[in-house]
Amino acid sequence: MTNAEYIQFIESGGYTNFNLWHSDGWEFINNNDIKAPLYWYKIEGKWHHYTFNGLQAVNENLPVQHVSYYEAFAFAEWKGMRLPTEFEWEVAADQFSWGQLWEWTSSAYLPYPGFQKAPGALGEYNGKFMVNQQVLRGASVATACNHSRKTYRNFFAPPSQWIFSGIRLAK
């Protein structure tokens, strides 16, 4: 989804319409006074955001980034669509360009069928971080090359905005 499409979402009241949001998402944006993606500011009627080059006007043709799962979900609701499951994303990945931003999915970060927790630190790591996380697929400009493959599962908590995350929708 482009910045232009996301600006339409914002300006049509996307951050004020509770019908678009998960209950936790609605609570999160209201408790934290979130009204746009992370690093976005409206200055003299125009949207700007911080980039590696400092404060810049938002390029409406680029993909929206630094959105949380909650924001991605609300945007999908607003468009009358949904986030893909991680398995739908993987099957369709050869049909679209990916790799600039991690893309939120509707899938919770759960073990694959047959997963057995390893003993020691590796098992502890997997056990602790498989709770309250959403799967992201793809890669981003900040992803190590060996992690940039369509089968790689990334995961973050739904309120996370700071990652290079974006939105891909499904019907």
C-alpha positions in Angstrom: 0.0 0.0 0.0 1.3 3.4 -0.9 1.7 6.4 1.3 -1.0 8.1 -0.8 -3.5 5.4 0.0 -2.5 5.5 3.7 -3.0 9.3 3.7 -6.5 8.7 2.4 -7.1 6.4 5.3 -5.8 8.9 7.9 -7.7 11.9 6.4 -11.0 9.9 6.1 -10.9 9.4 9.9 -9.2 6.0 10.0 -7.6 6.8 13.4 -10.9 8.0 14.9 -13.2 5.2 13.7 -13.2 2.5 16.4 -15.1 0.1 14.1 -11.9 -0.5 12.1 -9.7 -1.5 15.1 -9.1 -4.5 17.2 -10.0 -3.7 20.8 -6.3 -3.8 21.8 -5.3 -1.7 18.9 -7.9 1.0 19.7 -6.7 1.1 23.3 -3.1 1.3 22.1 -3.6 4.2 19.6 -5.7 6.2 22.1 -3.4 5.6 25.1 -0.4 6.6 23.1 -2.0 9.4 21.0 -1.1 7.7 17.7 -2.6 9.4 14.7 -0.2 8.3 11.9 2.7 6.0 11.2 5.8 6.4 13.4 7.9 9.3 12.4 5.1 11.1 10.5 4.2 14.7 11.1 1.7 17.0 9.4 3.4 20.4 8.8 1.5 23.3 7.2 -1.0 20.8 5.8 1.5 18.4 4.3 2.7 15.1 5.6 6.4 14.7 6.4 8.4 11.9 8.0 11.9 11.3 9.3 14.1 9.2 7.0 17.8 8.4 7.0 18.2 11.9 5.3 16.3 13.7 8.0 12.8 15.2 7.8 11.4 14.9 4.3 8.0 15.3 2.6 6.2 12.0 2.3 6.6 10.5 -1.2 3.1 9.4 -1.9 4.2 6.8 -4.4 6.4 4.8 -2.0 5.0 2.0 0.2 3.8 3.1 3.7 6.2 1.9 6.4 6.6 2.0 10.2 3.0 0.8 10.8 2.0 -1.6 13.5 0.0 -4.7 13.1 -2.9 -2.8 14.6 -2.6 -0.1 11.9 -2.2 -2.6 9.1 -5.4 -4.4 10.4 -7.4 -1.2 10.6 -6.2 -0.1 7.1 -7.3 -3.5 5.7 -10.7 -3.1 7.3 -11.1 0.4 5.9 -10.2 -1.0 2.4 -12.8 -3.9 2.8 -10.0 -6.4 2.6 -7.8 -8.3 5.0 -4.2 -9.2 5.8 -3.1 -12.5 4.3 -2.2 -15.5 6.4 1.5 -16.2 6.4 0.8 -19.3 4.2 -1.1 -17.3 1.7 1.7 -14.8 1.6 4.3 -17.5 1.0 2.3 -19.2 -1.8 1.7 -15.9 -3.6 5.2 -14.4 -3.1 6.4 -15.4 -6.5 3.7 -13.3 -8.1 4.7 -10.0 -6.6 7.8 -7.9 -5.7 8.7 -8.2 -2.0 11.8 -7.4 0.1 11.7 -3.7 0.7 9.5 -3.9 3.9 8.5 -6.7 6.2 4.8 -7.3 5.6 2.3 -8.0 8.4 0.2 -11.2 8.2 -2.9 -12.2 10.1 -1.1 -15.2 11.5 -0.1 -15.5 15.1 3.5 -16.6 15.6 2.9 -20.2 16.6 5.0 -23.3 16.1 4.5 -25.3 13.0 2.8 -28.7 13.5 5.2 -31.2 15.0 7.5 -28.6 16.5 9.4 -29.9 19.5 10.9 -27.4 21.9 14.7 -27.9 22.1 16.4 -28.2 25.4 18.3 -25.3 26.9 18.6 -21.7 25.6 17.3 -22.4 22.1 14.1 -23.9 23.5 13.8 -21.1 26.1 14.1 -18.5 23.3 11.4 -20.1 21.2 9.1 -20.7 24.1 9.2 -17.2 25.5 8.9 -15.3 22.2 6.0 -17.4 20.7 3.5 -15.5 22.8 1.5 -12.5 21.6 3.5 -12.0 18.4 2.3 -11.6 14.8 4.1 -13.1 11.8 5.7 -10.8 9.2 6.9 -12.2 5.9 9.3 -10.9 3.3 12.3 -8.9 4.2 13.3 -5.2 4.4 16.1 -2.9 3.4 17.7 -3.6 6.8 17.5 -7.4 6.5 20.6 -9.6 6.4 20.9 -11.3 3.0 20.6 -14.9 4.4 17.3 -13.9 6.0 15.8 -12.5 2.8 13.8 -15.4 1.5 10.1 -16.1 1.1 10.1 -18.8 3.8 11.6 -16.7 6.5 9.3 -16.0 9.4 9.8 -12.7 11.3 7.7 -11.8 14.3 6.9 -8.8 16.4 4.3 -7.7 18.9 1.2 -6.0 17.4 2.0 -2.5 18.6 5.5 -2.5 17.0 6.0 0.5 14.7 9.7 1.0 14.6 10.5 -1.9 12.3 10.6 -1.6 8.5 7.0 -2.9 8.3 4.4 -2.4 5.6 1.1 -3.7 4.4 0.0 -6.2 1.7 -3.7 -7.0 1.5 -5.8 -10.0 0.4 -9.4 -10.5 -0.5 
